[in-house]
Amino acid sequence: MAAGTNTPDAPPMKPEEVLRLIAAQRGTAICVPTMTTSPEWRAIAPDDLSVGCVGFMGGASSLGLGLALARPDRRVLVLDGDGSLLMQLGSLATVAGAAPRNLVHFLFKNGVYHTSGAQGIPGGLTVDFVTMAKGAGYRAVLAIHDIEDFKRRLPELLKMDGPVFAELHTGLAQQTPMTARGGVPFPEQVTKLRAKLLRPRVAS
Amino acid sequence: MPESIPAPLIIDTLKDTFREARKELAAEVAEPPQHSHLGWILSVPDTHQKTVLAALDKEEQIRVLTCATEDEAATIAGGLYIGGEPVVLMIQHAGLYASVNTLRGVAMDGHIPTFYMIGLLSREKDKAPRESRHSMVRYCEPLLDTFGIPHATLEGPDDVHYIPEYYRLSRQRKGPAVVLVGLETI
């Protein structure tokens, strides 16, 4: 099956549209984009409540888990990719074991390593991440194939007890970190988000 | 000759380290996280430090999260740091080798203070780690040197002061700092 043709009767969701819907409803949630969700996310949500996982592929779920454990008063939304998650698949068990109620793990599933040239991921679109997340012990798991369904379910996903795992069947993003370079460097993102969360005292 | 360190001594030192870290954060920021625990141990179980890990199971003031890989542990530590939580990673040398890219990407390039306690499993009592006949022991200090990561070795109970010192050092240099555990803890 080609990338993005997840079901015969449902065109894949556009990742940009999915991200815009999340941005509109996230409230004060901390967001952790990675790889192909990064360029669009920084255009949609150029704030200091996000920290991107670039340069350590596969780490988005773990970075999100650390944030969720540190700040149980806030929602944490991980905007992961299928190729990325495969690099640290064990993180599903670690997240589930830690059981943060405030973590929502969105998986943008397109079946390829888009950033490096759209080579197929091992197993392609047949890899069932929903079953894996369920088996690992996530509190709620689901797959969403079309944008209308996503619109219906998103408000509940952002409120329910986590860890929640949502496999989103998407096509390819218009940009990747290779075609849209730039953005705030990772250490600056770290500093800004930490300042936003902890509010450093200003020296008098 | 190096000596093994009792687990209670290490745990008491960790508690003091976490207390100091929370006190310093409270002085620096207006909204430090409010938790009942002192800090976090992120562990990929290490044979060398197993008595410490066993004793930590009974501790209520320190939260322990067992991770599937050292990559995860280092990245979760980054998230906890951003959120204001004190963290110590407890892994073994093989896990350091397995997670070098994350160490580089998160702790070094991300300028994230990250303090590791790394067990030198199979280190011989009568040899310096660099002279070990086991490659996993022998390469540890040279690897840390290659990356410019400061490190000290716990060679006995008198050396536990390195734990708060290198924890502080990781904060000061905004990057990784390592204490190697020379002999198996008791």
Interface residues (C-beta under 8 A of the other chain):
Chain A: V51 C53 G55 F56 G58 G59 S62 L63 G64 L65 G66 L67 A68 L69 A70 R71 Q88 G90 S91 A93 T94 G97 A98 F186 P187 V190 T191 L193 R194 L197 L198 R199 P200 R201
Chain B: L25 A27 E28 V29 A30 E31 P32 P33 W40 L65 T66 C67 A68 T69 D71 E72 T75 I76 A77 G78 G79 L80 Y81 I82 G83 G84 E85 N101 T102 R104 G105 V106 D109 G110 H111 I112
